[in-house]
Amino acid sequence: MAQDVATVVGSVERKQVPPRRRFSQRPIDFLTMFATVVVAIALWHFAIAYFEVEPYLFPAPLPVLRSLIEGLGDGSLLSNGWVTMKEVLVGFSLGSLLAISLAVIITRWRFVERTFYPFIVAFQTIPKIALAPIIITWMGFGEASKMLMAGLLTLFPVLVNTITGLKSVEQDQLDLMRALQATEWQIFRYVRLPRALPYIFAGLEISIVFSVIGAIVGEFVGAEAGLGYLIQASQATLDATTTVAVLVVLSVMGLVLHRIVTFVKSRVVFWLRDDDAVVGV
């Protein structure tokens, strides 16, 4: 029975898998991105020189580069960056799992959606920076409180996108599955989940960046280590060069994590073309 259901669903949902982008295009994309970075750094350098900006207000590119090299050399950026990375990854993973589980429950039982979903929306409207001191008080200055902050910022985008994806199944497909006497699990596995995957990954792409913000916000409020801790320490001494160097590391971290999620999406949702991309909520 399961094989018959899978065969029918495959015939309904089958799409032509688009050809992969030619390898020759990748160096062009890389060169374009590299040229953009070089132009941005050049404009940064000339703007600092032209307007004679003081280093304590905003540093030039070369001092920032030296600060990056020194931070990598003495291990301060690596050790604190690893702390922030752990907070982000754990918070993102737990928040995503909770969001997907809640979305499945909400779409499965309507009374749960009517009862609890408004409270979830109301909770989302609360500024997380206002919750950070309370969470720090409850859980201390360790990594656990930062993981919770990262998870809270991950939760809502994944939840909303997953609910939207699970509800986007066409009624004709559901009727066909029920006519084949498919179980609710088979309907979820062969119809609802494949349909929701593009939406889920759209939420994950947003949430991976939000999780970095959540971890840094938690470190701003109170931390013993992490990149947010380094920013706070450098700002206390008016060391704008170190602050900008840490911001560069954070930008690279966010970009790499986002690219990893995008890469996983291209392997899991392999049938999704560029023009079929789902915009995350």
Buried (B, 14 or more C-beta within 10 A) or exposed (E): EEEEBBEBBEEBEEEEEEEEEEEEEEEEEEEEEEEEEEEEBEEBEEEBEEEEBEEEEBBBBEBBBEBBEBBBEEEBBEEBBBBBBBBBBBBBBBBBEBBBEBBBEBBEEEEEBEEEBEEBEEEBEEEBEEBBEEBBEEBEBBBBBBBBBBBBBBBBBBBBBBBBBBBEBEEEBBEBBEEBEBEEEBBBBBBBBBBBBBBBBBBBBBBBBBBBBBBBBBBBBBBEBBBBBBBBBBEEEEBBBBBBBBBBBBEEBBEEBBEEBEEEBEEEBEBBEEEEEBEBB
